[in-house]
């Protein structure tokens, strides 16, 4: 059972890392777009 857990962790860890990284990048891009939009509406 422990070997299965280790293998499962080995498979899920990089996937979760990739998903987290993608969410982080999308969030950062969205914040940048929002700031740009706010800047344009003020000008």
Protein Blocks (a to p, Z undefined) as FASTA:
>chain_A
ZZmmmmmmmmmmmmmmmmmmmmmmmmmmmmmmmmmmmmmmmZZ
